Amino acid sequence: MDKFLEFDALTTMIISPPFLPEAGINSNDANATDPMMDAVDKFELAHGIYPIAFDRRWHPGMHLAPRLQNEKVRAIADGEVVAYRVCQHAFDGGGGVRDSNAGFVLLKHTTDTDEGRKLTFYSLYMHLLELDGYNDHGFHPNVLPLFLRTASPGPNMQPPVVAPAQPGGGRKIYRKDILGLTGRCHGQFHMHFEIFMTKPDFDAYFGATQLGREQVVTPTTTDYWGSSYYVIPPQQQFLPLPPGTDANKKLHGIRFEQLDVGQNSDTLYVEVWFHKGAKFTKVWRDAGGGRLELLTEQPLREQNYEYDLYKRATALYATCPSDGYELLRFGRILSTPTTLPEAALTTWAQVAFAAGRKGYIDVNNRAVLKLSDADFPFFKGWKKISDGNGPFNAAGLCDIDALKKILKDAKHHETPQEAVQTEEYQKEDVLVRYVKTTDGVREQLRGFVCEAPSEWDSTHNEDRYRKLKDPGEFYAGNDAGYTKFINLLRSFQFWECTGLPAGEKLWFFHPTAFIRHFRRCGWLTGNELAKAFPPAALRSLPHSQWTSEQVVPQRTTIDSHGPALNQAMRRFGVTTPLRQAAFLGNAMQETQWFRLLEEQGADHRRYYPWTGRGFLQLTWPDNYVRYWRFRGHQVDQALASRLHEAARVADQAGNNAALVAADVNVSAEMKEWRNIVGTRQFEASDSAGAYWAWSDATKFADKIPVMRRETKQVGNTVKPYYSCDSFGQVAATVNAGYPSFSLSSVNGLTARYQAYTAALVALMDLTRFPAANGTTQFTPDW
């Protein structure tokens, strides 16, 4: 990790895949929500499928083979090293050829996914390349962290002796740190990759979700992230237009498309998400027998719906647009207390209710259940697989008919009896062909959350493999061969040095499905917020001079306001790394690195006493009045007009006399509202989110950044920094309230650029930065 400050690695998790190919930086598909994961998913191999191995046994990991052999294996999140092994040479996997790698790294990660929602999990990277192989790929082992490249590789010159595994000693690791290169197992180039949880950690986190429950409910908590889901029971009325729409198909000035009228005959499962301003809706119907049938071949797309969300909320929910904004985004109100009366809570959404037919339904109807990705609902494919409800028999072998039953496979009710009675290797072939060639099977397996033993725990060896000694099996009558096999297996295993309990089962996830899912969370821990700050910031001096000041994040503000700031970013859709980088890039500079949530020494400013408050430093009476009305407060229009005129005069005169005079008409209640924007946690963050929403900053924040290397002369030193046109427009909207092609008037623009650069490094997978020699690199020149 390119870090300039050290942080506790045990409480952060922005999560990335274990490879970061350049192809994943962007996508030609404008609707692709996660191009990096799309690129890495293509590395998954057809052998070593999760969670079923080719020999019908548990395989609680996946095999990944990058397109380029020199694609680095990286830590997926900050954490600590549990155990590792470094090998100097490749290893004889049993065929008399050194064609296998026993090197690995096991990491532990702990994070928050919402306020007080701790998640602890482990990631394993197996079959890492031997040190001797680095030169062949154009690398020196010094690309590895110090503890890996200086580890004793062990006396493995004479196979089958393998270097011993070593405990991690609590060493810190950081997301994107290089762990090695992909090696081989039995001659096949791939990395075996796992993500698992211990049973206590699994129960502590997933006990509060709806994983494994087929009777879902609307959660009572505010733990929400990712897509919204609506479960609509049968016989609900769908309308062609929302009630009250006028002859021009407008409701309070908002135009609606005329749709169909009708009822749904089956339970509907609806997914809604936003991407680059558009709203997408996907609908399935309950087809019976636990099967879902997709009604929307292509998701319903409502262009610019999210970009216009503030406008829609203020028009449709005039008495409290803040509540309306959450209804339009989440289908429910997560903030408390609710201001809108019950009768005003209707939320009309476009939903397909039959093939080729769609209409409007009030998703806030109490009969409609409302969930999110935080709930792990079953209808998105999440299934708990354990003893008693899994496809594995007492011998630990996958039964194809049991698997078909779990997958609700209506086309393959039962395997032909002649196939069942074949030899074991033929049964394996039938299962492998079914998994590899049947449409949708591998996708469904991605949602399996499996309770199983670790194959790296030697405690389970006899239970797992003793059947190989049975008559007709591979080692029948060959005890010496079986013993050699077990000894070879044990040379790869390492559980005894992990400190984890031996002989116990774990909960495993499809690794890239787990990563893709939790990347949608968007919750930033205090450490992640702190790492988004730049090491230094450039400031202008008189006579065109520049200085560079050290940046020290105000950790007390991060810790005290972090949850409220996260909730505001969730509420206003600032949940992608690009949006968060742009938002924080401004908030850091506006608050002088989170030191001041109320502007100091501002009594001489022309807008005093309406000085900057909150994370985006709300200023001028018009912005305060707009925010109060957004929150449902009543502001007398005559007073608002007088304040507006006083602000115009103050701005022209360049002093605050007109505003100070007008302030005598402001009630004590309004003055209290004004003060709490800078003093209360919710308002300091919420006001920033509201300002972000109405200033249209999101449109520019969504653009892929094109960074431009520039420099400033600081004394005798040339200091580099990176400007970016799209972020410049964000800075202009935040600083001035509107985009501008003339950025010279934006206060502290260079420091904002530097804050944005640091946030991109901390939050993004990869960002291209021009180097001084004209090439491109993935780390900035600080």
ABEGO torsion letter per residue (X at the ends): XBBABBBBAAABBBBBBABBBAAAABBABAABABAAAAAAAAABBABGBOABBAAGBBBABBBBBBABAABBBBBABBEBBABBBBBABBBBAGAGBBABBABBBBBBBBBBABBGBBBBBBBBBBGBBBAAAAAAAGBBAAABBAAAAABBAEBAABOABBBBBBBAGGBBBBBGBBAEBBBBBGGBBBBBBBBBBBAAAAAAAAAABABGBABBBBBABABBBEBBBBBBBBGBBBBABBBGBBAAGBBGGBBBBBBBBEBBABBBBBBBBBBGGBBBBBBBBBAEGGBBBBABABBBBBBGAAAAAAAAAAAABAABAAAAAAAAAAGBBABOBBABBAAAABBBBBBBABBGBBBBBBAABAABBBBBAAAGBAAAGBBBBBBGABABBAAGBBBAAAAAAAAGBAABABBBAAAAABBAAAAAAAAAAAAAABBGAAAAAAABBBBBBBAABAAAAAAAAAAAABBGBAABGBAAAAAAAAAAAAAABAAAAAGBBBGBBBBBBBAAAAAAAAAAAGBBBAAAAAAABBABBBBBBBGGBBBBBBBBBBAAAAAAAAAAAAAAAAAAGBABAAAAAAAAAAAAAAAGGGABABBBGAAABAAOABBBBEAAGBBEAAAAAAAAAAAGBBBBAAAAAAAAAAAAAAAAAGBAAAAAAAAAABBAAAAAAAAAAAABAAAAAAAAAAAAAAAGAAAAAABBBBBBBBBBBBEABBBBBBBBAAAAAAAAAAAAGBBBABAAABBGAAAAAAAAAAAAAAABABBBBBBAAGBBBABBBX
